[in-house]
């Protein structure tokens, strides 16, 4: 256990950043994104929006000047030509800028493994007041999904139909209403990281917002779930099995 983890357990106002890594079930960006449970947080990044708006403004001005010049050459009304050309920009060009920036941010950070981070966050942040989910890329990372402990509800340990094994599932309050979050335990890189997250949830979330299953496992020190994690990790380390890349 490192010093930050010790301080967090003692209630110190620190943030512990834990790596998280889910393997995509498909090998294409479209399939990986389609299966993602985190579509909202992936695109909650301020910097790409600013670049997109600036790029769109620059391209639109250039587009308007080019269309106006071309229309004069052919004796057309430049105002009507510019107005009729703008829908082409908004429909065909503008929607591509933001996804292109996001993809480049992840590809340049993680290379061929970038699809992994379309299906789950790259890091989890824990503090004494709440948790955060991060997508960290080469140039920028998202404004993290953030929830304070009293605003986390229905915390439970459930069987995961997509990844198999157990997932930590809960509902948390956002500015746009409540959202369900599911974190498969197979995404954690070590037993210690998983144990710290489980202990933090059990300790900080009000008991009325915890399921009976979570309370029972917490009373046992999450021994069964940690044993399941150890067994899964041991199987993945066998020759011929794929290993996850820690971030």
DRENGUVEX-187527 format. One line per 4 residues: their letters; for each residue x, y, z of N, C-alpha, C. Coordinates in Angstrom, 2 decimals. Each point is the difference from the previous one (the first is absolute). Layout:
N
A) X,Y,Z,X,Y,Z,X,Y,Z | ... $
***
This chain:
247
XXXX) 0.85,-1.19,0.00,-0.85,1.19,0.00,0.88,1.24,0.00 | -0.23,0.93,-0.95,0.84,1.18,-0.03,-0.50,1.04,0.99 | 0.78,1.08,0.14,-0.29,1.00,1.02,-1.32,0.71,-0.25 | -0.33,0.28,-1.29,-1.26,0.68,-0.31,-1.20,-0.85,0.42 $
XXXX) 0.09,-1.30,-0.24,-1.09,-0.90,0.39,-0.19,0.00,1.51 | 1.11,0.00,0.73,-0.08,0.05,1.46,-0.69,1.29,0.45 | 0.38,1.12,-0.62,-0.59,1.28,0.38,-1.49,0.03,-0.31 | -0.39,-0.58,-1.14,-1.42,-0.03,-0.36,-0.78,-0.81,1.02 $
XXXX) 0.53,-1.14,0.43,-0.68,-0.83,0.99,-0.13,0.73,1.34 | 0.93,0.90,0.26,-0.04,0.76,1.26,-0.85,1.26,-0.11 | -0.61,0.23,-1.17,-0.88,1.15,-0.17,0.70,1.27,-0.44 | 1.22,-0.11,-0.46,0.73,1.18,-0.46,-0.58,0.47,-1.34 $
XXXX) -0.06,1.33,-0.24,-0.56,0.54,-1.25,0.96,-0.14,-1.18 | 0.32,-1.22,-0.38,0.88,-0.25,-1.14,-0.83,-0.71,-1.08 | 0.53,-0.03,-1.21,-0.64,-0.75,-1.06,0.95,-1.10,-0.46 | -0.48,-1.23,0.04,0.77,-1.14,-0.47,-0.49,-0.33,-1.41 $
XXXX) 0.93,-0.03,-0.96,-0.33,-0.30,-1.39,0.33,-1.47,-0.27 | -0.99,-0.77,-0.40,0.15,-1.43,-0.21,-0.18,-0.33,-1.48 | 0.94,-0.72,-0.61,-0.16,-0.38,-1.42,-1.15,-0.99,-0.17 | -0.67,0.12,-1.13,-1.13,-0.89,-0.30,0.04,-0.34,-1.48 $
XXXX) -0.28,-1.26,-0.34,0.23,-0.45,-1.37,-0.95,-1.14,-0.35 | -0.94,0.25,-0.91,-0.92,-1.03,-0.46,0.35,-0.41,-1.42 | -0.03,-1.28,-0.27,0.27,-0.48,-1.35,-1.26,0.10,-0.85 | 0.11,0.57,-1.21,-1.18,0.07,-0.89,-0.37,-1.39,-0.49 $
XXXX) -1.30,-0.21,-0.21,-0.46,-1.29,-0.50,0.12,-0.08,-1.52 | 0.10,1.16,-0.66,0.15,0.05,-1.46,1.27,0.71,-0.38 | 0.38,-0.09,-1.27,1.26,0.57,-0.46,-0.18,1.25,-0.84 | -1.20,0.53,-0.08,-0.22,1.22,-0.77,-0.45,1.12,0.93 $
XXXX) 0.29,1.25,-0.40,-0.37,1.14,0.83,-1.52,0.09,0.14 | -0.72,-0.29,-1.08,-1.47,0.09,0.04,-0.57,-1.00,1.00 | 0.49,-1.26,-0.04,-0.51,-1.03,0.91,0.42,0.30,1.44 | 1.25,0.45,0.18,0.48,0.30,1.35,-0.83,1.12,0.62 $
XXXX) -0.29,1.04,-0.79,-0.79,1.11,0.53,-1.45,-0.42,0.24 | -0.53,-0.85,-0.89,-1.39,-0.45,0.14,-0.20,-0.79,1.29 | 1.01,-0.77,0.41,-0.14,-0.82,1.21,0.36,0.77,1.26 | 0.52,1.21,-0.15,0.45,0.76,1.16,-1.18,0.41,0.88 $
XXXX) 0.21,-0.07,1.31,-1.00,0.45,0.96,0.27,1.44,0.43 | 0.98,0.63,-0.63,0.46,1.31,0.47,-0.02,1.03,-1.12 | -0.99,-0.06,-0.88,-0.01,0.87,-1.19,0.00,1.48,0.37 | -0.73,0.35,1.06,-0.04,1.40,0.40,1.34,0.53,0.48 $
XXXX) 0.64,-0.64,1.00,1.28,0.50,0.51,1.12,0.02,-1.03 | -0.01,-0.92,-0.98,1.06,-0.02,-1.00,0.09,1.33,-0.72 | -1.16,0.59,-0.31,-0.02,1.22,-0.79,-0.17,1.25,0.86 | 0.18,-0.13,1.30,-0.11,1.15,0.88,1.39,0.61,0.20 $
XXXX) 0.54,0.56,-1.07,1.33,0.59,0.04,-0.06,1.43,-0.53 | 0.39,0.95,0.83,-0.14,1.41,-0.37,0.92,0.40,-1.13 | 1.26,-0.43,0.03,0.96,0.46,-1.00,-0.42,-0.35,-1.42 | -0.44,-1.25,-0.29,-0.44,-0.29,-1.36,-1.16,0.87,-0.46 $
XXXX) -0.91,0.32,0.94,-1.11,0.86,-0.39,0.50,1.38,-0.41 | 0.97,0.54,0.74,0.55,1.31,-0.34,0.71,-0.05,-1.35 | 0.78,-1.05,-0.23,0.69,-0.14,-1.28,-1.00,-0.17,-1.13 | -1.05,-0.77,0.26,-1.02,-0.22,-1.03,-0.68,1.31,-0.37 $
XXXX) -0.35,0.80,0.99,-0.66,1.27,-0.29,0.92,0.94,-0.76 | 1.27,0.07,0.44,0.95,0.87,-0.69,0.26,-0.48,-1.42 | 0.17,-1.31,-0.16,0.23,-0.56,-1.34,-1.20,0.22,-0.90 | -1.20,-0.20,0.57,-1.21,0.19,-0.79,-0.13,1.44,-0.48 $
XXXX) 0.30,0.95,0.91,-0.09,1.41,-0.39,0.99,0.32,-1.11 | 1.24,-0.49,0.13,1.02,0.27,-1.03,-0.38,-0.63,-1.34 | -0.47,-1.24,0.06,-0.37,-0.69,-1.24,-1.21,0.66,-0.64 | -0.97,0.42,0.81,-1.20,0.63,-0.55,0.34,1.31,-0.70 $
XXXX) 0.89,0.78,0.60,0.40,1.27,-0.63,0.71,-0.28,-1.32 | 0.93,-0.95,0.02,0.71,-0.37,-1.23,-0.97,-0.54,-1.04 | -0.92,-0.83,0.44,-1.01,-0.59,-0.89,-0.84,1.11,-0.64 | -0.44,0.96,0.81,-0.84,1.08,-0.52,0.75,0.83,-1.03 $
XXXX) 1.27,0.32,0.28,0.79,0.79,-0.95,0.20,-0.75,-1.31 | 0.28,-1.31,0.11,0.21,-0.81,-1.21,-1.27,-0.09,-0.83 | -1.12,-0.25,0.66,-1.27,-0.12,-0.73,-0.39,1.33,-0.63 | 0.19,1.09,0.74,-0.34,1.32,-0.54,0.85,0.33,-1.23 $
XXXX) 1.29,-0.31,0.09,0.90,0.26,-1.14,-0.40,-0.85,-1.21 | -0.30,-1.28,0.25,-0.38,-0.90,-1.10,-1.31,0.43,-0.63 | -0.97,0.43,0.82,-1.30,0.41,-0.53,0.12,1.22,-0.89 | 0.87,0.93,0.37,0.20,1.18,-0.85,0.59,-0.39,-1.35 $
XXXX) 0.89,-0.99,0.03,0.62,-0.46,-1.25,-1.04,-0.52,-0.98 | -1.04,-0.66,0.54,-1.04,-0.58,-0.85,-1.24,0.88,-0.08 | 0.10,1.24,0.50,-1.11,0.94,-0.11,-1.18,-0.31,0.91 | 0.24,-0.68,1.13,-1.06,-0.34,0.93,-0.07,1.01,1.14 $
XXXX) -1.12,0.02,0.68,-0.16,0.88,1.16,0.85,-0.55,1.15 | 1.04,0.72,0.44,0.91,-0.55,1.03,-0.69,-0.26,1.34 | -0.97,0.85,0.37,-0.69,-0.19,1.28,-0.80,-1.30,0.00 | -0.77,-0.22,-1.07,-0.79,-1.23,-0.09,0.91,-1.22,-0.08 $
XXXX) 1.12,0.14,-0.71,0.93,-1.13,-0.13,0.58,-0.39,1.35 | 0.39,1.00,0.80,0.56,-0.27,1.33,-1.04,-0.66,0.90 | -1.23,0.56,0.00,-1.05,-0.55,0.85,-0.35,-1.44,-0.37 | -0.02,-0.29,-1.29,-0.34,-1.36,-0.44,1.13,-0.99,0.27 $
XXXX) 1.24,0.50,0.12,1.14,-0.88,0.21,0.22,-0.36,1.47 | -0.51,0.82,0.91,0.24,-0.25,1.42,-0.56,-1.34,0.50 | -1.19,-0.44,-0.44,-0.47,-1.32,0.46,0.96,-1.13,-0.34 | 0.71,0.12,-1.12,0.97,-1.04,-0.37,1.10,-0.07,1.05 $
XXXX) 0.45,1.17,0.46,1.06,0.03,1.01,-0.48,-0.63,1.31 | -1.19,0.42,0.46,-0.49,-0.48,1.29,-0.32,-1.49,-0.02 | -0.46,-0.51,-1.13,-0.39,-1.41,-0.08,1.18,-0.92,-0.25 | 0.94,0.42,-0.87,1.06,-0.90,-0.44,1.35,0.22,0.68 $
XXXX) 0.29,1.23,0.39,1.35,0.31,0.47,0.05,0.23,1.51 | -0.82,0.89,0.50,0.05,0.38,1.42,-0.13,-1.19,0.95 | -0.90,-0.97,-0.23,-0.13,-1.12,0.94,1.24,-0.88,0.12 | 0.93,0.12,-0.96,1.18,-0.87,0.02,1.14,0.56,0.86 $
XXXX) -0.03,1.30,0.29,1.13,0.63,0.67,0.18,-0.54,1.42 | -1.08,-0.01,0.78,0.11,-0.41,1.40,0.40,-1.47,0.15 | -0.68,-0.94,-0.68,0.43,-1.41,0.10,1.44,-0.22,-0.46 | 0.44,0.77,-1.01,1.38,-0.15,-0.48,0.99,0.42,1.08 $
XXXX) -0.29,1.08,0.72,0.88,0.45,1.08,0.04,-1.03,1.13 | -1.17,-0.53,0.38,-0.06,-0.99,1.06,0.79,-1.25,-0.37 | -0.19,-0.47,-1.22,0.70,-1.21,-0.44,1.51,0.20,-0.01 | 0.44,1.15,-0.53,1.43,0.29,-0.04,0.58,0.08,1.41 $
XXXX) -0.75,0.59,0.93,0.45,0.13,1.38,0.26,-1.37,0.63 | -0.89,-0.96,-0.25,0.16,-1.34,0.56,1.01,-0.83,-0.78 | -0.03,0.10,-1.34,0.93,-0.79,-0.82,1.45,0.36,0.29 | 0.29,1.30,0.12,1.37,0.43,0.24,0.46,-0.33,1.42 $
XXXX) -0.95,-0.18,0.91,0.36,-0.35,1.37,0.20,-1.50,0.19 | -0.83,-0.81,-0.68,-0.01,-1.43,0.28,0.28,-0.87,-1.21 | 0.26,0.60,-1.15,0.35,-0.78,-1.18,-1.10,-0.98,-0.39 | 0.40,-1.23,-0.28,-0.96,-1.00,-0.47,-1.01,-0.40,1.08 $
XXXX) 0.26,0.36,1.26,-0.92,-0.35,1.09,-1.05,1.07,0.25 | -0.11,0.99,-0.88,-0.87,1.14,0.29,-1.47,-0.38,0.10 | -0.41,-1.10,-0.67,-1.40,-0.41,0.06,-0.43,-0.37,1.42 | 0.97,-0.39,0.83,-0.33,-0.38,1.38,-0.64,1.17,0.74 $
XXXX) 0.37,1.20,-0.38,-0.46,1.17,0.75,-1.23,0.65,-0.60 | -0.58,-0.68,-1.01,-1.35,0.36,-0.42,-1.03,-0.75,0.84 | 0.39,-1.08,0.62,-0.94,-0.82,0.76,0.10,0.22,1.51 | 0.96,0.73,0.47,0.10,0.25,1.43,0.99,1.11,0.29 $
XXXX) -0.04,0.56,1.20,0.91,1.09,0.35,1.44,-0.48,0.12 | 0.94,0.93,-0.08,1.41,-0.35,0.16,0.42,0.04,1.47 | -0.70,0.80,0.80,0.36,0.14,1.41,-1.25,0.25,0.85 | 0.08,-0.40,1.27,-1.03,0.30,0.99,0.65,0.83,1.09 $
XXXX) -0.64,1.08,0.39,0.50,0.85,1.06,-0.83,-0.19,1.27 | 0.65,-0.16,1.14,-0.68,-0.15,1.28,0.43,1.10,0.95 | -0.97,0.62,0.66,0.29,0.97,1.05,-0.89,-0.32,1.20 | 0.18,0.74,1.07,-0.87,-0.22,1.16,-1.39,0.57,-0.22 $
XXXX) -0.19,0.75,-1.09,-1.31,0.60,-0.26,-0.75,-0.66,-1.15 | 0.70,-0.78,-0.86,-0.69,-0.62,-1.12,0.95,-0.71,-0.94 | -0.49,-0.29,-1.20,0.81,-0.70,-0.99,-0.05,0.75,-1.33 | 0.98,-0.29,-0.87,0.06,0.59,-1.33,0.36,-1.08,-1.02 $
XXXX) -0.42,0.21,-1.24,0.41,-0.86,-1.11,0.71,0.86,-1.02 | 1.19,-0.43,-0.43,0.81,0.76,-0.94,0.20,-0.76,-1.31 | 0.04,0.75,-1.09,0.52,-0.51,-1.28,1.21,0.87,-0.31 | 1.18,-0.53,0.21,1.23,0.76,-0.22,0.62,-0.38,-1.34 $
XXXX) 0.27,1.00,-0.82,0.58,-0.23,-1.32,1.38,0.61,-0.13 | 0.45,0.15,-1.23,1.34,0.52,-0.26,0.10,1.49,0.29 | -1.04,0.76,-0.33,0.06,1.45,0.12,-0.93,0.56,1.07 | -1.07,-0.68,0.30,-0.98,0.54,0.94,-0.81,-1.16,0.58 $
XXXX) -0.71,0.26,1.09,-0.91,-1.00,0.54,-1.29,0.68,0.41 | -1.03,-0.81,0.20,-1.33,0.54,0.20,-0.15,0.69,1.34 | -1.00,0.89,0.04,-0.45,0.48,1.30,-0.65,-1.19,0.66 | 0.53,-0.50,1.10,-0.39,-1.33,0.48,-1.45,-0.08,0.44 $
XXXX) -0.59,-1.18,-0.22,-1.30,-0.28,0.60,0.21,-0.06,1.51 | -0.76,0.76,0.71,0.24,0.18,1.43,-1.29,-0.23,0.78 | 0.08,-0.72,1.09,-1.14,-0.18,0.89,0.49,0.02,1.44 | -0.74,0.71,0.85,0.35,-0.01,1.42,-0.70,-1.20,0.64 $
XXXX) 0.59,-0.53,1.05,-0.49,-1.24,0.59,-1.48,0.02,0.38 | -0.53,1.08,0.63,-1.42,-0.02,0.37,-0.95,-0.04,-1.20 | 0.52,0.30,-1.21,-0.86,0.00,-1.19,0.24,-1.24,-0.86 | 0.47,-1.07,0.62,0.12,-1.30,-0.66,-1.05,-0.93,0.61 $
XXXX) -0.79,-0.63,-0.86,-1.14,-0.79,0.46,0.08,-1.42,-0.58 | -0.72,-0.91,0.63,-0.15,-1.38,-0.50,1.35,-0.66,-0.29 | 0.99,0.25,0.84,1.32,-0.63,-0.18,-0.14,-1.50,0.21 | 0.51,-0.77,-0.97,-0.22,-1.45,0.04,1.14,-0.72,-0.70 $
XXXX) 0.12,-1.29,0.24,0.92,-0.88,-0.71,-0.85,-0.96,-0.83 | 0.14,0.05,-1.32,-0.89,-0.76,-0.89,0.82,-0.83,-0.98 | -0.64,-1.03,-0.55,0.62,-0.79,-1.06,-0.02,0.82,-1.29 | 1.12,0.02,-0.70,0.11,0.80,-1.21,-0.25,-0.85,-1.24 $
XXXX) -1.07,0.28,-0.77,-0.30,-0.83,-1.17,0.96,0.20,-1.16 | 0.68,1.15,-0.04,0.90,0.30,-1.12,1.40,-0.53,0.23 | 0.54,0.22,1.21,1.38,-0.38,0.28,0.12,-1.26,0.86 | -1.13,-0.48,0.53,0.07,-1.13,0.90,0.53,0.43,1.36 $
XXXX) -0.14,-0.85,1.00,0.48,0.36,1.32,-0.88,1.06,0.64 | 0.58,0.73,0.92,-0.75,0.97,0.81,0.33,1.43,-0.39 | -1.00,0.86,0.12,0.19,1.43,-0.24,-0.53,0.79,1.20 | 0.66,1.12,0.25,-0.50,0.96,0.97,-0.97,0.92,-0.74 $
XXXX) -1.26,-0.01,0.40,-1.01,0.79,-0.70,-0.67,0.96,0.98 | -0.29,1.20,-0.46,-0.63,1.00,0.85,-0.65,1.07,-0.86 | -0.82,0.80,0.62,-0.65,1.13,-0.66,0.56,1.26,0.64 | 0.38,0.97,-0.82,0.50,1.24,0.58,-0.67,1.21,-0.64 $
XXXX) -0.02,1.08,0.77,-0.69,1.22,-0.41,0.90,0.84,-0.89 | -0.52,0.43,-1.16,0.71,0.92,-0.88,-0.83,1.25,-0.17 | 0.55,0.97,-0.73,-0.76,1.22,-0.28,-1.17,-0.24,-0.92 | -0.04,-1.17,-0.64,-1.08,-0.32,-0.95,-0.85,-1.17,0.51 $
XXXX) -0.01,-0.19,1.31,-0.77,-1.11,0.57,0.90,-1.11,0.49 | -0.59,-1.13,0.33,0.76,-1.13,0.53,0.48,-0.90,-1.13 | 1.19,-0.56,0.18,0.59,-0.87,-1.02,0.50,-1.28,0.65 | -0.23,-1.13,-0.68,0.50,-1.29,0.48,1.45,-0.17,-0.44 $
XXXX) 0.84,-0.43,0.91,1.40,-0.25,-0.30,0.34,-1.44,0.37 | 0.67,-0.69,-0.90,0.41,-1.38,0.23,1.49,-0.13,-0.23 | 0.73,-0.46,1.00,1.45,-0.16,-0.09,0.37,-1.48,0.21 | 0.25,-0.76,-1.07,0.43,-1.39,0.17,1.30,-0.08,0.79 $
XXXX) 0.09,-0.93,0.93,1.21,-0.10,0.81,1.20,-0.44,-0.82 | -0.25,-0.61,-1.17,1.12,-0.43,-0.84,0.78,1.17,-0.58 | -0.54,1.22,0.12,0.71,1.17,-0.51,1.10,0.51,0.92 | 0.06,-0.49,1.23,1.02,0.45,0.94,1.31,-0.75,-0.24 $
XXXX) 1.09,0.71,0.17,1.31,-0.59,-0.31,0.59,-0.78,1.16 | -0.50,0.20,1.21,0.56,-0.72,1.14,-1.06,-0.22,1.07 | 0.26,-0.99,0.84,-0.89,-0.31,1.12,-0.10,1.20,0.94 | 1.12,0.68,0.23,0.03,1.13,0.92,-0.88,1.14,-0.49 $
XXXX) 0.03,0.27,-1.32,-0.83,1.07,-0.55,-1.48,-0.33,0.18 | -0.38,-1.23,-0.33,-1.39,-0.41,0.15,-0.45,0.09,1.45 | 0.84,-0.47,0.90,-0.35,0.01,1.42,-0.20,1.43,0.51 | 0.85,0.92,-0.46,-0.12,1.39,0.43,-1.32,0.62,-0.47 $
XXXX) -0.38,-0.28,-1.25,-1.25,0.53,-0.53,-1.20,-0.58,0.76 | 0.00,-1.30,0.21,-1.10,-0.64,0.71,-0.13,0.53,1.43 | 1.12,0.13,0.67,-0.02,0.52,1.38,-0.51,1.43,0.04 | 0.42,0.81,-0.99,-0.43,1.40,-0.04,-1.51,0.10,-0.18 $
XXXX) -0.55,-0.82,-0.91,-1.44,0.02,-0.22,-0.75,-0.46,1.24 | 0.47,-1.08,0.62,-0.69,-0.53,1.18,0.09,0.96,1.18 | 1.11,0.70,0.12,0.20,0.88,1.14,-0.73,1.34,-0.14 | -0.04,0.54,-1.22,-0.50,1.37,-0.18,-1.45,0.10,-0.44 $
XXXX) -0.49,-0.97,-0.76,-1.39,0.08,-0.46,-0.94,-0.28,1.17 | -1.03,0.82,0.19,-0.96,-0.25,1.09,-0.55,-1.43,-0.08 | -0.16,-0.64,1.14,-0.43,-1.40,0.03,-1.35,-0.21,-0.68 | -0.88,0.99,0.09,-1.32,-0.13,-0.64,0.13,-0.07,-1.52 $
XXXX) 1.13,0.45,-0.53,0.21,-0.01,-1.46,0.81,-1.21,-0.46 | 0.28,-0.92,0.93,0.75,-1.21,-0.34,-0.92,-1.21,-0.01 | 0.26,-0.91,-0.94,-0.78,-1.24,-0.05,0.42,-0.94,1.12 | -0.85,-0.98,0.28,0.33,-1.00,1.02,1.24,-0.78,-0.40 $
XXXX) 0.14,-0.28,-1.30,1.17,-0.74,-0.49,1.29,0.75,0.29 | 0.00,1.30,-0.28,1.20,0.81,0.24,0.32,0.04,1.49 | -1.01,0.15,0.83,0.23,0.05,1.44,0.58,-1.32,0.51 | -0.57,-1.12,-0.48,0.48,-1.31,0.45,1.44,-0.23,-0.40 $
XXXX) 0.33,0.33,-1.26,1.38,-0.21,-0.45,0.96,0.94,0.72 | -0.46,1.22,0.28,0.85,0.93,0.75,0.29,-0.55,1.39 | -1.02,-0.63,0.62,0.20,-0.59,1.32,1.00,-1.14,0.00 | 0.18,-0.63,-1.16,0.98,-1.08,-0.15,1.33,0.50,-0.55 $
XXXX) 0.14,1.32,-0.12,1.22,0.55,-0.57,0.13,-0.26,-1.49 | -1.14,-0.23,-0.66,-0.05,-0.28,-1.44,0.87,-1.20,-0.38 | 0.09,-0.96,0.92,0.88,-1.14,-0.22,-0.38,-0.80,-1.24 | -1.29,-0.25,-0.21,-0.44,-0.79,-1.16,0.31,0.69,-1.31 $
XXXX) -0.28,1.29,-0.05,0.23,0.75,-1.24,1.49,0.12,-0.29 | 0.80,0.22,1.02,1.44,0.10,-0.20,0.58,-1.35,-0.43 | -0.55,-1.08,0.54,0.45,-1.34,-0.42,-0.35,-0.24,-1.46 | -1.19,0.44,-0.41,-0.40,-0.12,-1.41,0.95,0.80,-0.89 $
XXXX) 0.36,1.19,0.45,0.93,0.84,-0.77,1.36,-0.68,-0.13 | 0.49,-0.56,1.11,1.30,-0.69,-0.03,-0.02,-1.18,-0.98 | -1.10,-0.73,-0.01,-0.12,-1.16,-0.89,-0.01,0.45,-1.46 | -0.77,1.04,-0.29,-0.06,0.51,-1.38,1.35,0.53,-0.45 $
XXXX) 0.69,0.71,0.89,1.33,0.54,-0.33,0.99,-1.12,-0.26 | -0.09,-1.07,0.78,0.91,-1.14,-0.18,-0.23,-0.66,-1.35 | -1.26,-0.13,-0.42,-0.31,-0.60,-1.29,0.52,0.85,-1.15 | -0.09,1.32,0.15,0.46,0.90,-1.05,1.51,-0.01,-0.14 $
XXXX) 0.69,-0.36,1.07,1.46,-0.01,-0.04,0.56,-1.29,-0.59 | -0.87,-0.98,-0.28,0.48,-1.26,-0.57,0.46,0.21,-1.44 | 0.98,-0.78,-0.48,0.47,0.13,-1.38,-1.15,-0.21,-0.99 | -0.01,0.86,-1.03,-1.03,-0.11,-1.03,-1.23,0.83,0.26 $
XXXX) -0.06,0.67,1.17,-1.12,0.87,0.28,0.44,1.43,-0.14 | -0.95,0.89,-0.36,0.33,1.41,-0.21,0.11,0.70,1.33 | 0.94,0.93,0.09,0.18,0.78,1.21,-0.43,1.42,-0.28 | -0.58,0.63,1.00,-0.39,1.39,-0.15,1.22,0.87,0.17 $
XXX) -0.03,1.15,-0.65,1.09,0.96,0.11,-0.33,0.99,1.08 | 0.83,0.10,1.04,-0.23,0.97,1.06,0.35,1.38,-0.52 | -0.76,1.02,0.46,0.26,1.38,-0.39,0.76,0.70,1.09 $
***
